[in-house]
Amino acid sequence: MKRISMLCLLGLLAMASAVWAQANSATANFAIDITDRAHVALEPKQADKALAGHAETKDGIELSAAGHELYLAARYNDAEVTYRRALQAFGAESSLDRVVTTENLGVALRAQGRLVEAQELLEQSLFEIRQLTGADSLYTAQALANLAALYWSSGKLAKAEATALDADSVFNLFPEERNSERANNQQVLASVYLGQRRYPDAINILRAVLETGGERAAVTAYGKLAVAALGMGDTAQAEKYARRGVDLARRVLPQTHPGRAAVLNNLAQTCRFAGNYPEAEKLYREAIAIWETALGMSHPDVGRGLMNLAAFYHERGREVGAEQLYLRAGAILEEVEPVLALVIRNELADVLRAQQRYTESGKLARATLSQMEGAMRPEDPRLIRARMNWANLLRETRMSSAAAKVK
């Protein structure tokens, strides 16, 4: 019986983010876990209040509000352009309205997968917001939450956890305010716990989000709960969560919203583990099409979706298609997620092994395994999987004694 390979559940989201999940007795598999992208620093109505009396910034306020609406519609490129126009309207003088717009620009860049640019803007915005409003303001809480989401998207789980916990402590000073933003921050923290395979901790947070976070937050929460259930080996429960997320997404999100793609991908994963292969492939393709339409052909979320489909093809013995998908996914993720790109190349080596292209497979597997050993902890499931791939190659090339020594 062919092994189920362990590949990308992402995250929006895409890691953006990948989260490893264990399913049945097979080797683990990635499931997309993407934080809700409707994670913006300041609502337009709040901006109007905060900036009232500054007539000279009227154009900036209106443009910033327009950028917010574009962001919520998942038109991230248009939101970026509009936020930049708002910054020009505000002028060079430092003020809360200008800093908040800069923060929102950073969030829009994160949504486009431009993580290095986004990190610079979000870190600087947090510094300035603290100076302008204090360490315990709601503005600071939201800036921390946005930065935590960025760290999570970049795979910096320790920094994401610490920053999200800081944000949560400030949000707790205002228990009756900003519930949706608080829920988004809690989902960042849940994403971190999923990445660390702390599934019960993630589940506790996500169940609370379902009660307080609203329908958009619930879409993402159901997707993450599906990841947690897969990680704990409960495929049936994972499918229930994923279907709830898909049903809700189709009701509350635009047709091409990336959050919709994330829950479709997670449902594809659960269908795959349940042996419902035709539906799984259909859902994978639907998710990828949404990401390509909403985010562009070279967005990291597209790369992760392609990685999932490639793993599915490899598992089903469709090696030519798997090879092409892995090549495309690796090209997309090489710059933004080099460790994940290593995983992809190692999986590609296993595809080459399955095609009996042993010389090519050996060179690629040896190189990627060495790099992964330098970049990952010994218990990392991706590294364990890579060593299994290497042992299989050695066995097939009649080097059984060497294969037996692989740990």
C-alpha positions, 0 to 999 in steps of 0.5 A: 500500500502506498504511503500517504506523504506528509505535505503542505496544509499550508497557510492564508494563509499557505506555512504562510505558513505550514502546519503539520498534521498527522492523519491515521497511521500514515506519515503526516500531511500539511493542512492549510492554516491561514490567519483571517486576512481581514486583520486591519489596524483601524476601521474607517468609522474609528478613523473618522473619530480619531482624526476628526478636526484635521481638515487638512487630512480629509483626503487621506482619511477618505483614501484610507477608508477606501483602502480598508474596503478594498482590503476586506474585498480581498483586492490587496493590490488595489488596497496597497495603491490606495493606502500609498495615495493616502500617505501622500495626502497626509504628508510627511509629518508624523501623526496617528492617522499617518502611522495607522495608514502605514500599518494598514499598508503593511497588512496589505503587503503581508496579504500579498506575500511580500513579507520582508516589506511588510515586516519593516512597515509593521515593526516601525508602525508599532514603535511609533504607535507606542510613542503616540498612544502608549503601551496599553492602548487599543492601537498598540494592541492591534499593531502587536496583533498585526505584527504577530500575524506577520511573524506567523506568516514568516514561520517565526513561531516563537516571535509570533507567540510572544507578540500575540500574547502581548497583544492579548494582554492589552486587549484584555484591558478593554474586554468590551471593545474590538472583539473581532480584532481580539478574535483575529489575534487569538487565531494567530496564537492558535496558528502558532500552537498548531505549528507547534503541534499543541493541538489541545491548546489550539482547540481551546482558543478556537472554540472560544473564537466560534462563540465571540468572533463573528462569522468571518472569524468562524470560517477561519476557526473551522479551518483551523479546527480541521487542521487540529483534528487531522493532527490528532488523527480524527479524520471524521471530525476534521471533515465535519469542521472543514465542511462547516467552514466551507458552507459558512465561507460560501455564505459570508465570503466573496467567491474569490476570497482567499479565506474561502480557498483555505477551507476548501483546501482543508476539506480536500485534505480530509477527503483525501485521508478518507479515500474520497479522491475525486472530491479531493482533487476537485477541491484542491483545484478549486482552492488553487484557482481562487488563490491564483485569481485573488492573489496572483500566480506567484503568491506563496499561498498558490505555491503551497496549494500546488504543493498539496496537489503535487503530494496528492498526485505523488500518492496516487502514482501520477508522477509526471504531474507531481513533478511539474507541480513540485517544480512550479511550487518550488519556484514560487516559494524559493525566495519567501520560504526557503525551508519549505522550498527545501521540503519541496525539492526533497519530495521532488527527489522522491517523485524521481525515485518513483520514476526510477530516475535514480541518479537524479533522485540520489543527487537531489535527495542527498543535497536536500537532506543535508540542508534540512538536517542543518535547518531543522530540529531532529524531531521535525516531521519533515526531516523524518519524512526526508530520511524515510525517502532517502532510506527508500531510495537506498533500498530500491538501488540495492543498498539495503545495509546503508538503508538500515542505518538511516535513522 
